[in-house]
Amino acid sequence: MEDMSLTERAVTTDDIKITARNVQVHYGDTHAIKDVDVDILDKTVTAFIGPSGCGKSTFLRCLNRMNDTIDICRVEGDIKLDGEDIYDKRVDPVQLRAKVGMVFQKPNPFPKSIYDNVAYGPKIHGLTKNKAELDQVVEDSLRKAALWNEVKDRLHAPGTGLSGGQQQRLCIARAVATSPEVLLMDEPCSALDPIATAQVEELIDELRANFSVVIVTHSMQQAARVSQKTAFFHLGNLVEYDDTDKIFTNPSDSRTESYITGRIG
Amino acid sequence: MSDATQHGAGQPATRSLHHLDARTKRRNASEKRFKALGIGAIGIGLAFLVILLVTIVSNGATAFQQTFVEVPVYLGAAKLDKKGNRDPEDLKKATTFTYKPLIEQSLLDAVEKSGATTDLAKAKDMKNLISASAASQVRDAVLADPSIIGTTVDFKILASSRVDSYLKGRVHRDEIAKDKNITVAQLDLVDQLRDAGIIHKGFNWAFIFGADASDSRAEQAGIGISMLGSFYMMLVVLVLALPIGVAASIYLEEFAPKNRITDLIEVNISNLAAVPSIVFGILGLAVFIQFAHLPQSAPLVGGLVLTLMTLPTIIISTRAALKAVPPSIRDAALGVGASKMQSVFHHVLPLAMPGILTGTIIGLAQALGETAPLLLIGMVGYIATNSPDGFLDGFVSPNSAMPAQIYEWAKRADPAFYERAWGGIIILLIFLLGMNIIAIILRRKFERRW
């Protein structure tokens, strides 16, 4: 645990962005998420940790209704974004996903140019009026994703030609381009090498200034490094949710302690 | 399994890596045997392909050559224009029967002039040397330009199919004893005329662009009009099967809920691909002709039937292509807030395009070579002699198709038809090869790597 820098872990805001109450998720007959209550804060990095199959990714995908694409998946309970129920009948998941962006485990840029990758979201949501504005959005997004300096000379080269770390940052730029309020990241570094991981982690910390970031990770070190709040999931239950400092130094639940010390997992 | 259980227990006899133990030797031997079997199978396949191609080319290549007779025909005004006024209406009254003796007499004159030694001294003896189409060829020339009446004009007319086949080595002297279409004396004359340059071979454009001809004029028959029929059918298939097939696959693959009904549809589509084509033919006969009263023998109906037949092929290959697109691309699109339809049309479909196009072209090629369903909707019996009047008329005017035409020729007796059947196969194969090459080029062009 020495490599964890646990400084500056104070939560800077108390604004609640997402409220989840009594969330249940069923995959067919499997009860994957049980009674999860969580408040996700604005301008904060929240990490979901837990052993494989504990439901942390499933819960993450509930937050922008990506689970809708799975036929057998059923979500119950209340999930509110800024006080609005996102599972309300009137909510179109397409609009929701523009507000709650997502970055996936494996970098998945479209097989198009770097520019088109980033410009796609703003284009389909009609966020820009003309080419110049779009260019600006693309540049801003790539800057936010700390990729601009590396790709500014080859915006029209295919996005799939970048290295793994660059591809993942391109995916972050793509998610950022629609000006979301929440950014969901599903193990964004698990397919990256340590250097690329460090770059993405640094980026996540910067993104906190503008977004509420929720990150699912397998790596406890990563959770400790990047997050201010940590939620520990186990067997579909939210075992403990608290400030990251507290989770890693003084967990109140014995299961959390066992997990972070490596006894279960 | 036997490898593992029989000798698995004990340690290998020798530990040296330079010495192969018995098991390794056996394993290597069986691998070698398998490789040899594979190479043998490929070899046999290639050998049959070569035999097939050699047979087709050797039998069919001669169809692209045709024997012509160059003869100066004296167009006597006394017979062709009795009134002497060159009035087109009056000229039309002179039928091909008027022209025939003129041509035969001219050929006899040419024979005498060339110094050939023959017992054939009557104009009628020349009849078997030239095509029955010669008279109409000369008559058409006169009607087109009446001013040539009274002069001698050089004509390049078709030799009869027997002469043509004799020069190509398909008709032999010892076989023609009972053939009333040609005699040995005439063949002797043909040899001399060929040496004199009056009879010679040329490239047979009429075979590629011309219409089929009756049994008595085999030398005139061409595949051009049935090629048009095939073209119209392919157009119908492409315009109907591609959008319907792709739309159906996209719906089934991306939008449809997975339940009993879609499972049933899926099984049915897979089974439809295996239904014998003649079944589609009888369906077409019942639905399109007897129920919907569409014209018989029309490429439109042929195209509709072939569309039914091609649809399963296109749907299956399109669904496979859609399935091959990584799900991460769909997630990526949905993740930035694209709707289902946007994610399909902006990202999935372009990536699936090479597979869809390949499947479509393979389906079209299959449809192009299909004969059985055409039998039932009357596209085999009918012989179109004229090209359709205008583009739209081509869909409804009775026509044949290339494979049907080949089948038709293969049934007939004259050796000239026999070689035309093989020649037609060559043209059909060239089309199929062309389509496959297009499929490969499109696949290369649209292929994207990620």
Chai-1 contact restraints between the chains, C-beta under 6 A:
chainA,res_idxA,chainB,res_idxB,connection_type,confidence,min_distance_angstrom,max_distance_angstrom,comment,restraint_id
A,D71,B,K258,contact,1.0,0.0,6.0,A-B,restraint_1
A,V94,B,G337,contact,1.0,0.0,6.0,A-B,restraint_2
A,V94,B,S339,contact,1.0,0.0,6.0,A-B,restraint_3
A,R97,B,G337,contact,1.0,0.0,6.0,A-B,restraint_4
A,A98,B,G337,contact,1.0,0.0,6.0,A-B,restraint_5
A,M102,B,G335,contact,1.0,0.0,6.0,A-B,restraint_6
A,F104,B,D331,contact,1.0,0.0,6.0,A-B,restraint_7
A,K106,B,S328,contact,1.0,0.0,6.0,A-B,restraint_8
A,N108,B,S328,contact,1.0,0.0,6.0,A-B,restraint_9
A,N108,B,A332,contact,1.0,0.0,6.0,A-B,restraint_10
A,F110,B,H347,contact,1.0,0.0,6.0,A-B,restraint_11
A,P111,B,R448,contact,1.0,0.0,6.0,A-B,restraint_12
A,P111,B,W450,contact,1.0,0.0,6.0,A-B,restraint_13
A,G121,B,V336,contact,1.0,0.0,6.0,A-B,restraint_14
A,I124,B,A338,contact,1.0,0.0,6.0,A-B,restraint_15
A,I124,B,Q342,contact,1.0,0.0,6.0,A-B,restraint_16
A,T160,B,W450,contact,1.0,0.0,6.0,A-B,restraint_17
A,R174,B,V336,contact,1.0,0.0,6.0,A-B,restraint_18
A,T178,B,V336,contact,1.0,0.0,6.0,A-B,restraint_19
A,T178,B,G337,contact,1.0,0.0,6.0,A-B,restraint_20
